[in-house]
Amino acid sequence: MAPEILNKQLAGLSADVWSFGVLLFECVTGAVCSLLISVDERQNKLTTAGCGKELIELFTQCHQVEPEKRPTMAEVHDKLQTLVLQTVKDDEELRQELRRAQAQDSDTYGKTWNEHYGCQQHVSELLVEVKQLAAKYQRGLAL
């Protein structure tokens, strides 16, 4: 419960923002969000759970003791939407970078193979034997 509710004071929509922060914490960490543990401990639990700086900051904003310092749910929604869209963008950039790295690795492997091994006479004979063994293995799996 938000501090103002625990103190039997009037509560407004900001109490719901506090509760959202509790749900966010518990969903992400799997731990109970207790007022008995310090803000630093709660932030450490979020960090350990893999939360980024922005999500930890949002949680901290939702858990301001003074209700007027908490964001509105519309602001929380906007921030979460921004974080999700950024994650999607980051994921796509990571996939593109991985594709570039794989292509570069493939080029490097091919070049190294040709320079060091492909020119050796016994390598082509060895490759033929490996292909034959692979074909036998595949036939054995098909039986």
Rosetta blueprint (number, residue, H / E / L):
1 M L
2 A L
3 P H
4 E H
5 I H
6 L H
7 N L
8 K L
9 Q L
10 L L
11 A L
12 G L
13 L H
14 S H
15 A H
16 D H
17 V H
18 W H
19 S H
20 F H
21 G H
22 V H
23 L H
24 L H
25 F H
26 E H
27 C H
28 V H
29 T H
30 G L
31 A L
32 V L
33 C L
34 S L
35 L L
36 L L
37 I L
38 S L
39 V H
40 D H
41 E H
42 R H
43 Q H
44 N H
45 K H
46 L H
47 T H
48 T H
49 A L
50 G L
51 C L
52 G L
53 K H
54 E H
55 L H
56 I H
57 E H
58 L H
59 F H
60 T H
61 Q H
62 C H
63 H L
64 Q L
65 V L
66 E L
67 P H
68 E H
69 K H
70 R L
71 P L
72 T L
73 M H
74 A H
75 E H
76 V H
77 H H
78 D H
79 K H
80 L H
81 Q H
82 T H
83 L H
84 V H
85 L H
86 Q H
87 T H
88 V H
89 K H
90 D H
91 D H
92 E H
93 E H
94 L H
95 R H
96 Q H
97 E H
98 L H
99 R H
100 R H
101 A H
102 Q H
103 A H
104 Q H
105 D H
106 S H
107 D H
108 T H
109 Y H
110 G H
111 K H
112 T H
113 W H
114 N H
115 E H
116 H H
117 Y H
118 G H
119 C L
120 Q L
121 Q H
122 H H
123 V H
124 S H
125 E H
126 L H
127 L H
128 V H
129 E H
130 V H
131 K H
132 Q H
133 L H
134 A H
135 A H
136 K H
137 Y H
138 Q H
139 R H
140 G H
141 L H
142 A H
143 L L
